[in-house]
């Protein structure tokens, strides 16, 4: 078997794998060991028909004030700074919110309980906040989308709608 080159180990192409496996490889202490094992077993090369494309869907909530459908959007990153007791500190950090953090901060602004909504969305998929600031849920397949829509309709009623985002070709 040919020896793996450094760039094959450190920057693998994981486009066809699920987001859970990609996260597992990224966050593992020794990702090269995982990928070498998969390469030896022949699972690393993926056929085009086996690729798993993530579905994305928008969540429309009811605004508590106007009762219109709204979606949380991050306008600018959170700026975190410090105030010193003895001196002035001019250090600030800009940090994006995660999807769950952004949705939890909507308490009082939407008509549903954000904690309950986060639990439902995290059970079926993954909340993600794009660079543009839009909040979406990523799902594995159509079955997960149908299950999410059914649970949202049963639990949250007409206070929340899940709308799939069409693929751009």
C-alpha positions in Angstrom: 0.0 0.0 0.0 1.4 3.5 -0.9 2.3 5.7 2.0 0.0 8.6 2.8 1.5 12.1 2.1 1.3 14.8 4.8 -1.3 17.0 3.0 -3.6 13.9 2.5 -3.6 13.4 6.3 -3.8 17.0 7.5 -6.3 18.4 4.9 -8.6 15.6 4.0 -11.6 15.9 1.7 -14.6 15.0 3.9 -17.3 16.4 1.7 -19.3 13.2 1.4 -19.3 12.3 5.1 -22.0 13.3 7.6 -21.5 16.4 9.7 -21.1 14.3 12.8 -18.2 12.4 11.4 -16.6 15.6 10.0 -16.9 17.1 13.5 -15.5 13.9 15.1 -12.4 14.0 12.8 -11.9 17.8 13.3 -12.1 17.7 17.1 -10.2 14.4 17.6 -6.7 14.6 19.0 -5.2 12.4 16.3 -7.3 12.8 13.1 -4.6 11.1 11.0 -5.1 7.8 12.9 -8.8 7.8 12.1 -8.3 8.7 8.4 -5.4 6.2 7.9 -7.7 3.4 9.2 -10.5 4.5 6.9 -8.1 4.7 3.9 -6.8 1.2 4.6 -10.4 -0.2 4.7 -11.3 1.5 1.4 -14.0 3.7 3.0 -12.2 7.0 2.3 -12.9 7.1 -1.5 -16.6 7.8 -1.9 -18.8 7.2 -5.0 -20.9 10.1 -6.2 -24.2 8.2 -5.5 -23.1 7.7 -1.9 -22.6 11.3 -1.1 -24.8 12.7 1.6 -26.0 16.2 0.9 -27.1 18.2 3.9 -30.5 19.9 3.7 -31.0 23.3 5.2 -34.3 24.8 6.4 -35.3 28.2 7.8 -37.3 28.5 11.0 -40.0 31.2 11.0 -41.3 32.1 14.5 -44.1 34.5 15.5 -43.1 37.9 16.7 -44.4 38.5 20.2 -45.3 42.2 19.4 -46.6 42.1 15.9 -47.5 38.4 15.4 -45.7 38.4 12.0 -43.4 35.5 10.9 -39.8 36.5 11.8 -36.4 34.8 11.7 -33.5 35.7 14.0 -30.6 37.4 12.1 -27.2 38.3 13.6 -26.6 41.8 12.4 -23.0 42.1 13.8 -20.8 39.9 16.0 -20.9 40.3 19.8 -18.1 42.5 21.1 -16.7 41.4 24.4 -14.4 43.7 26.4 -13.0 44.1 29.9 -13.1 46.9 32.4 -10.1 47.0 34.8 -10.1 48.1 38.4 -6.7 49.8 38.3 -6.1 50.6 34.6 -7.9 51.0 31.3 -8.0 47.9 29.1 -8.5 48.5 25.4 -8.8 44.9 24.4 -12.0 43.7 22.7 -12.9 40.4 21.1 -15.5 39.9 18.3 -17.3 36.6 18.5 -20.1 35.1 16.5 -22.9 33.4 18.3 -23.7 29.8 17.7 -27.1 28.9 16.4 -28.4 27.8 19.8 -27.0 30.9 21.5 -28.7 33.2 19.0 -32.1 31.4 19.4 -31.9 31.4 23.2 -31.4 35.2 23.2 -34.8 35.6 21.5 -36.6 34.9 24.8 -39.5 37.4 25.0 -39.2 38.4 21.4 -40.9 35.3 20.0 -44.0 33.6 21.2 -42.4 30.1 21.8 -40.1 29.0 24.5 -36.6 29.2 23.0 -35.2 26.4 25.1 -37.9 24.1 24.0 -37.3 25.1 20.3 -33.6 24.5 20.6 -34.2 21.0 22.1 -36.5 20.1 19.2 -34.2 21.4 16.5 -31.0 19.9 18.0 -32.8 16.5 18.2 -33.4 16.4 14.5 -30.4 18.4 13.1 -27.9 21.1 13.9 -28.5 24.8 14.4 -26.1 26.9 12.4 -25.6 30.7 12.0 -24.2 31.6 8.6 -21.7 34.4 7.9 -24.5 36.5 6.6 -26.2 36.2 10.0 -29.1 33.9 9.0 -30.1 31.1 11.4 -30.8 27.7 9.8 -31.1 24.1 10.8 -29.0 21.5 8.9 -30.6 18.1 8.4 -29.3 14.8 7.2 -32.1 13.9 4.7 -35.8 14.4 3.7 -36.9 11.9 6.4 -35.3 14.1 9.1 -37.0 17.2 7.6 -40.4 15.5 7.6 -39.9 14.3 11.2 -38.8 17.8 12.3 -41.8 19.4 10.6 -44.2 16.9 12.2 -42.8 17.5 15.7 -42.7 21.3 15.3 -46.4 21.2 14.2 -47.3 19.0 17.1 -45.3 20.8 19.8 -45.2 24.4 18.8 -48.3 24.6 16.6 -48.8 27.6 14.4 -46.2 29.6 16.3 -43.3 28.2 14.3 -42.9 27.0 10.7 -40.0 25.1 9.1 -39.3 26.0 5.4 -36.7 24.1 3.4 -34.2 26.2 1.5 -34.0 25.3 -2.1 -30.7 24.2 -3.5 -28.8 26.6 -5.8 -27.7 25.0 -9.0 
